[in-house]
Amino acid sequence: MTEQPRGTSIRMIRALSGAAVLSGFLIVFVYQATLPRIAENRRRALEQAIFQVVPGAQHRITFVIGPDGQAQPEGQAKGEGLGIMVYAGYDGDGKLAGIAIEAAGQGYQDVIRILYGYSPQKECVTGMIVLDSRETPGLGDKIETDERFLKNFECLDVRLNQQQTALLHSIESVKRGEKTQAWQIDAISGATISSKAVSKMLDESTRQLLPLLAANLKRIREAGEEVSRQDAKTAK
């Protein structure tokens, strides 16, 4: 076997190293160049989803619920790590139409991210949209398309107890056709794990956030009314 001259080997190593460095640079460059567009597309998708799960909403204000349980408009929120973001939707008169909330949980294949609407007036979930899912095509991904499943979220009972500190009833998943209560979710046959995952994340999210939203409801309502007043002054 003929040995390669030492100089040839060094040139090959240099060429491969240069190609690797160039490839790494191009990957970083493309990522940085497309990042603003990706972020903008996600913002638009989230904006559309908010208005879908909060019927009657025409504009929204993002609130951050901090570790102290206080909700502040996003630009006024302070503190390390900030907190949990929720999206309050208001009608044309500045009245609170509902609140959109993100939730996530482990599905069959990967983490599922959803956005759901909550009506403090009706004390129910008013809609649900899957933001991100890698569930099995034709089975688990039915959580995005199955009309009967999605109908569960048109008015899912999430009433709080009299003290406004906890859910009156836990959200639970039942076999298709066995739903008898307004706080139950009819699962999808063949996609039980995925539909149970949605039920679980909704239960955990509403348990955590709805009492906090109840405590901040006056502030959230007043923020929309203030924006409406400011818009009226600007129009004049």
PyMOL commands that set and color helices and strands:
alter all, ss='L'
color gray80, all
select helices_A, chain A and resi 6-53+74-76+140-144+147-151+192-235
alter helices_A, ss='H'
color red, helices_A
select strands_A, chain A and resi 59-65+71-73+84-90+96-106+111-119+124-132+156-157+172-174+184-186
alter strands_A, ss='S'
color yellow, strands_A
deselect
rebuild
show_as cartoon
